[in-house]
Amino acid sequence: MRTARTIAALVFLLVSGIAASAAQSDLQTFARDELVLALRDGARHTFAVEVATSRDQKAQGLMFRPSLAPDAGMLFVYKAEGLRTMWMKNTLIPLDMLFIDRRGEIVEIAERSVPLSLATISSDRPAMAVLELNGGTAARLEIRPGDRVIHGAFEAGP
């Protein structure tokens, strides 16, 4: 009986590995850009970001990545403002999610999202973009709603 369970477990792991490998072989590529977080206290922080604009890019996001550089992130850009939902399926690292309106103002922050979770992370306010950074970055840099993101995806605002 124990041998049958062991074989079944090995077959499961093999099939799971093949499925994950197949999924990873179809990974999207992303345009790279820079953005600046302009905090209300005058501090400015530059991040190298990958930009997700297509449906497939947004579906993949930062899945399967074992790490993210401290000054890196991913910017999900939508055509118009709306309530945004994200999740952490197949995402191996904790993330902070900054929900951003059309003018580049951070309207909401979800900190330290749990890796591999299927829980929905939603904005309560309309957002045109979501910036994902390493978990803990918002607290470390004291990023707050009302701070601004400077990037070509957003309207120039006051």
N, C-alpha and C positions, 0 to 999 in steps of 0.2 A: 504494500500500500504506500509506504514511504517513497519507494522508487517511482511509482506512478505519479505522485505529487511532484516529485523533483523534476521528472521529465515534463510534466505539464507546465511547471513554473519556467523551465528553460525554454520551452516552445513559446510561451507567452512573452518572455523577455526577447527572444529572437524576433518574433513577429512585431512586437512593439518597436524594437530597434530598427527594423526594416522600414516600418511606416514612418518613424521619425526621420530616418535618413532620406527617404523619398520626399518628405515634406521639406526638409532642409535643402534638397537639391534644386527645388523650385523657388528659392529665396529671391526676393525683389532686390533691386539696387536702388539707391537713393541719390538725388542731387545733394551736394554739400554746400553749406553756406555758413556765414557767421551772423550772430545776433548779439545785441547788447541788452542786458538787464540794467535799467536805470532806476535805482532805488530813490525813495523820497528823501533820504538823508544825503543825496548827492553821489553816493558810491555807484560805480559802473563796473559791471562784470561781463566779459566777452566769452561767448560759448561757440564752439564749432558744432554745428547741428547738421543732421541729415533731415531732409524735408520730404514728408510724405504727403502727396497730393492725390494719387490715384486710389481707387477703391482697394486694389490688391496691396498697395503699399500701406495703407491705413490698417488693413486687416492684419498684416504681418507685424508692423511696428518693430519693437525691439525684442521680439520672440527669439529664443534660442541663443541669445548672447550671454556669455558667461561673465562679462564685465563691461563697464562703460568708463571711459576716461573721466576724471573729475571735472574737466572743462568741456564736456561733450553732452549732447542730448539729441532728441528728435522732436521736430516741430511738425505737427499734424495741422494742415491748413484746409479749411472748408470754404466753399463758395459764398456762404452767407452765415450770419449768426443764427444760432439755435441752441437748444439744450443738447449737451454732448454727453455721450456715455462711452466709457472705456472699460477694459478688463485686463487681467494679467495672465491670461491663458498662455502657457508655454513661455512666459517671461521669467527668467531665472534670477533677476536681480530686483531688489526693492527700488521703487521709483517715487519721486514727487511729481505730481501732475499739476501744472499751472494752466488754468482755463483763462483765455485771453479774448477780449472783445475786439471789434473791427478797428478800433483806434489804437490797439496795442496795450490797453490797460488790463492788468491782471485782475480778474473779477472774483476768482476763487482758487483755492489751493487744496489739493488732496495730498497729504504727506504720508510718506513711507507705505505705499501700496504693497500689499503682501504678494510675494512671488508665487506664481502658479495658481493663484486664486481665480475662480470663475465669478466672484462677486462683481456686480456692476458698480462702477465708480461714476457718478453722475454729477453734472453741474446743476446748480439750482438757478443760475442766471445764464442768459444767452452768451455764447462764446463762438468766435469764428475760428479759433485755433486752440490747440493744447500743446504745451511744451512739456516733454518728459525729461527729467534730470535724475541723477542718482538720488536715491532716498537719503534724506537728511540734508540735502543742499539748501532747501528753503530755510530750514532752521539755522544752519551754519552761516548763511549769508544774510539772514534776517529779511528774507523776501516776504512781502505782505501784499494783500489785495490793495490796489491803488498804485502799486509800482508799475513801471512801464517796460514793455518789450519793444526795442527798436529793431525793425526788420522790414524789408520791402513788401511783405505780405500785409502790412497794416497801413491804414490811412495815417498820414501825418497829422498829429493832433497837437493841441497846445501843451 
